[in-house]
């Protein structure tokens, strides 16, 4: 086991949902963690420059500013830099001299990727290529790449392990597969050790990515309906952010994680209807609306976490009955007076 204390770790895209939660946790464990983020993709500049009429704009700005405040309060350096700029990225790495890089910079939503493939390529593969090339130049010890369960496409088996065929549907999944191949190639050619992580259906505090659980909770708070794509029987392996963060930390610590690919999910899928039932326990008056399903979304299910358990002792602790009540409670604490939520109910 590698001690996280004083380990120099750079998180590229680290002011985002996954990144800032990971940075805060690593800092508490004594790591010397730094964040690099251009604040452009699904972050401060996106919502600050958006039309005031954008749904929940003020709420998302409040959430993002809370992320940045938490990073500042924890004395985590934030380098505001676009990772597409190779020379600037190279200079910052020369100053930090990280032993570990966690690469998170990407367009984080499949629907947005299909609508804007050029931007998705630019913010996903271009940033990754720069990070890989600079990393091998500085002889970084470990490069961690956050991929996605979307690389599998439609699940062909009830439970999917890491050797399931990669048949992505749409731009997002295709670019994640391309990113994985680039990471592996840099290890083959330049001996840059890697870990590739495939999460699924993430949820948790300070997310603004418009994932299904987030959409349900915000709609319920505003008195709106729970919009279900399809009949609600579709299953997803919902993963609470704290479990993913723990899995990434274990990947940094365990030598067994080098040059491996891991599913880091809860490891048991649940139906959308199951999630709706939990949301309605907290918001019983929320009506359910069933709408046509997006045919560019693959049919998924359970991802096996057996490999991660065996090699790095990964043991997720948050089924949806545990994780979603925590998530809902965080929303309530975000605005104890209720005034802010009242405002978005009127404008949302």
Beta strands, then each sheet from edge to edge (+ up, - down):
strand 1: 8-12
strand 2: 32-37
strand 3: 77-80
strand 4: 100-103
strand 5: 142-146
strand 6: 159-160
strand 7: 194-198
strand 8: 202-203
strand 9: 226-229
strand 10: 235-236
strand 11: 239-240
strand 12: 260-263
strand 13: 270-271
strand 14: 288-291
strand 15: 302-303
sheet 1: 3+ 2+ 1+ 4+ 5+ 7+ 12+
sheet 2: 6+ 15+
sheet 3: 8+ 11+
sheet 4: 9+ 14+
sheet 5: 10+ 13-
end
